[in-house]
Amino acid sequence: MYGRIFRHENSIVYIYMRDNISLTIQEAQTLVEDVRALDNSGQVLLLIVQGINNDLSFEAQRFLGTTNGVIRVALVVHTRLQAEVGQFFVRFLGLLKSPYEMHIFSREEVAEAWLLAIP
């Protein structure tokens, strides 16, 4: 539906988003259920690799921004536009008083290092 998801031996849950998708609230709920099925510790480290030409509905943004159980999210982007939209979402998380920290990266290995660093 939204892409490929798996939990790596380094304890990070990876989501590789497909191209050309619009994530609705229902798909966002399924995504969260899938993450919890892989790691229900309440301390999930999540690495999302953005696809091309993707977007989130406002309801999906709000749902994902207030979901518990995740402590850090690293979003890997490929374009300047994705980075700008990602930064908007990071600011939106602040307004929602999101329970997790999120950062935007252009390289997956840098995102992994940030996720695994002890805060």
MOWO-V969766 format. One record per run of one state. SS is the DSSP state (A for helix, B for strand, O for the rest). FROM is the first residue (numbers start at 1). LEN is the number of residues. If there is no record, write none. Layout:
# MOWO-V969766
ss=SS from=FROM len=LEN
ss=SS from=FROM len=LEN
This chain:
# MOWO-V969766
ss=O from=1 len=2
ss=B from=3 len=5
ss=O from=8 len=4
ss=B from=12 len=6
ss=O from=18 len=4
ss=B from=22 len=2
ss=O from=24 len=1
ss=A from=25 len=14
ss=O from=39 len=5
ss=B from=44 len=6
ss=O from=50 len=5
ss=B from=55 len=2
ss=O from=57 len=1
ss=A from=58 len=8
ss=O from=66 len=4
ss=B from=70 len=7
ss=O from=77 len=3
ss=A from=80 len=17
ss=O from=97 len=4
ss=B from=101 len=5
ss=O from=106 len=2
ss=A from=108 len=9
ss=O from=117 len=3
